[in-house]
Amino acid sequence: MACHQMNTVPLDTIIIHTKAIWTMEAS
């Protein structure tokens, strides 16, 4: 995932991806 593209996507998308990352790290 390219963090530099976060400013070009909707906030909801950022939240979804962030939660997905947290889920993978927690498992």
KOLVO-676532 format. One record per residue (C-alpha): x, y, z; residue in one letter; residue number from 1. Coordinates in nm, 4 decimals. Layout:
c1_c2_c3_res_n
X_Y_Z_A_NUM
...
// end
This chain:
c1_c2_c3_res_n
0.0000_0.0000_0.0000_M_1
0.1285_0.3424_-0.0913_A_2
0.0816_0.5855_0.1948_C_3
0.1495_0.8804_-0.0352_H_4
-0.1774_0.8043_-0.2167_Q_5
-0.3882_0.8344_0.1000_M_6
-0.4619_1.2001_0.0272_N_7
-0.6327_1.1020_-0.2999_T_8
-0.8758_0.8446_-0.1609_V_9
-1.1911_0.8893_0.0524_P_10
-1.1472_0.8852_0.4291_L_11
-1.3751_0.5808_0.4526_D_12
-1.1355_0.3875_0.2322_T_13
-0.8433_0.4843_0.4533_I_14
-1.0314_0.3671_0.7616_I_15
-1.1213_0.0342_0.5977_I_16
-0.7604_-0.0304_0.4977_H_17
-0.6337_0.0775_0.8388_T_18
-0.8721_-0.1593_1.0154_K_19
-0.7629_-0.4379_0.7813_A_20
-0.3992_-0.3730_0.8734_I_21
-0.4834_-0.3764_1.2450_W_22
-0.6677_-0.7045_1.1991_T_23
-0.3709_-0.8669_1.0240_M_24
-0.1284_-0.7402_1.2897_E_25
-0.3517_-0.8574_1.5728_A_26
-0.3894_-1.2077_1.4324_S_27
// end
